[in-house]
Amino acid sequence: YTSGGNYTVKLVAIDTGTCNKKDSTTFTIAISPNPSSSFSFNPNPPDVNTPVNFVNTSSGGNKYTWHFGDGDSVVTNNYTAAINHQYTSTQTYNACLVVTNSFNCKDTSCTPIKARVTPLVGVPNAFTPNGDGKNDVLYVQGFGISKMVWRIYNRWGKLLFTGISLGRGWDGKYKGEL
């Protein structure tokens, strides 16, 4: 079948060796359409240290799996969600979108994405962990960081906190106390 829809199928059996020489049956089958995967992205050409904005332009799906080509991925059921991704090094990545429909049929589209990253690290020298929602957590910020370990010590050299990613910051607490 070349397109989705409901189709009536008829089977006719003919047996010349019996008195019931001809019989038939009909039934309806539902053919589900394939989803179609496609996406666009910007900025193109890439800007230095700027996340890539992926825009879903697919049709016929209800589950979207983004593979960014750097080992990171995102799964969403939201068609309209714009997905932003920050690459950590300058190179060309093969980004793919797998679209799945309610019948578990899939379609995949891929495109090369060029990323430009200039290494940069910034660490604030103060923060205010007072619960007001402003500067309550101390984060290391930067670009071009693929692995890191950072530590907070008190003035007597006691280790208070160890961070291993840009996404995990210190809230000013040690053993649950500020």
C-alpha positions in Angstrom: 0.0 0.0 0.0 1.4 3.4 -1.0 -0.5 5.5 1.6 -2.1 5.1 5.0 -5.8 4.3 5.5 -8.3 1.5 5.9 -8.4 -1.1 3.1 -10.9 -3.9 2.5 -9.2 -7.2 1.6 -11.1 -10.0 0.0 -9.9 -13.6 -0.2 -11.6 -15.9 -2.7 -10.9 -19.7 -2.5 -11.9 -22.0 -5.4 -11.8 -25.8 -4.9 -12.8 -27.8 -7.9 -12.7 -31.1 -6.0 -15.6 -30.4 -3.6 -19.3 -29.5 -3.9 -18.6 -26.1 -2.2 -16.5 -25.0 -5.1 -16.1 -21.3 -4.2 -16.0 -19.4 -0.9 -14.8 -15.9 0.1 -14.2 -13.7 3.1 -13.4 -10.0 3.6 -11.7 -8.1 6.3 -10.4 -4.6 6.8 -6.8 -3.7 7.5 -5.5 -0.4 8.7 -2.3 0.8 7.2 -0.6 3.5 9.3 1.4 6.2 7.5 5.1 6.5 8.2 6.3 9.5 10.1 8.7 11.9 8.2 11.7 13.2 10.1 13.2 16.6 9.3 14.7 19.6 11.2 16.4 22.9 10.7 19.0 24.6 12.9 20.6 28.0 13.5 22.9 29.8 13.6 24.3 28.7 10.3 27.1 29.4 9.9 27.9 28.8 13.6 28.7 31.6 16.1 31.5 31.1 18.6 30.3 29.7 22.0 26.7 29.9 20.9 24.2 27.0 21.4 22.7 25.4 18.3 18.9 25.9 18.1 17.3 22.8 16.6 13.8 23.2 15.2 11.6 20.2 14.5 10.0 20.3 11.0 8.8 16.6 11.0 5.4 15.3 10.5 3.3 12.3 11.7 5.2 11.7 14.9 4.5 11.7 18.6 8.0 10.9 20.0 11.2 12.7 19.0 14.7 11.5 19.9 17.5 14.0 19.2 21.0 12.7 18.9 23.5 15.6 18.8 26.5 13.6 17.6 28.5 14.2 20.7 27.1 11.5 22.9 24.3 13.7 24.3 20.6 13.1 23.4 17.1 14.3 24.3 13.8 12.5 24.1 10.6 14.5 24.0 6.9 14.1 23.1 6.5 17.8 22.4 6.6 18.6 18.7 6.9 22.3 19.1 9.7 22.3 21.6 12.8 24.1 20.3 15.9 22.2 21.4 19.1 24.1 22.3 22.4 22.3 22.5 25.8 23.6 23.5 28.8 21.7 21.9 32.0 21.6 23.9 34.6 21.6 21.1 35.1 23.0 17.6 34.3 20.2 15.1 31.5 18.9 12.8 28.9 16.7 14.5 26.4 14.4 12.9 23.1 15.5 14.5 20.1 13.2 14.0 16.4 13.3 14.8 14.5 10.0 15.1 10.7 10.4 14.8 8.4 7.7 16.1 4.6 7.5 15.6 1.9 5.8 17.7 2.4 2.6 15.7 6.1 2.5 16.5 7.1 3.3 12.9 10.3 5.4 12.7 12.0 7.7 10.4 15.5 9.3 10.9 17.1 12.4 9.4 20.7 13.5 10.0 22.7 16.5 9.0 26.3 17.7 9.8 26.4 20.5 12.3 29.5 22.7 12.5 30.3 24.0 16.0 32.8 26.7 16.9 34.0 26.8 20.5 36.7 29.0 22.0 37.8 27.7 25.4 36.8 30.1 28.2 36.4 29.6 32.0 34.9 31.9 34.6 34.6 31.5 38.3 32.7 34.1 40.4 34.6 35.2 43.5 31.5 35.7 45.6 27.9 34.5 45.9 24.9 34.9 48.3 23.4 31.6 49.3 20.5 33.3 51.2 17.5 31.7 49.5 16.4 34.8 47.6 16.8 33.1 44.2 19.6 35.4 43.1 23.2 34.1 43.1 22.3 31.3 45.6 24.5 28.7 43.9 28.1 29.0 42.8 28.8 27.6 39.4 31.9 27.3 37.2 31.0 28.7 33.8 32.7 28.4 30.5 33.0 26.9 27.1 35.2 24.2 25.6 35.1 22.2 28.9 34.6 18.5 28.3 35.8 17.3 31.7 36.5 19.1 34.9 36.9 18.8 38.7 36.6 21.8 40.9 36.8 22.0 44.7 35.8 24.4 47.4 38.0 24.6 50.6 37.5 26.6 53.7 40.2 28.9 55.0 41.8 26.1 57.0 42.1 23.8 54.0 39.1 21.5 54.7 37.4 20.2 51.6 33.8 21.4 51.5 32.6 20.6 48.0 33.7 18.8 44.8 32.1 19.6 41.5 32.5 17.5 38.3 30.4 19.4 35.8 29.2 22.8 34.7 25.6 21.8 35.7 26.4 21.1 39.4 27.1 24.1 41.6 27.7 24.6 45.3 24.8 25.9 47.4 27.1 27.1 50.3 26.2 24.1 52.5 28.6 21.6 54.2 27.0 18.6 55.7 23.5 20.2 55.3 24.4 23.5 57.1 25.1 26.9 55.5 
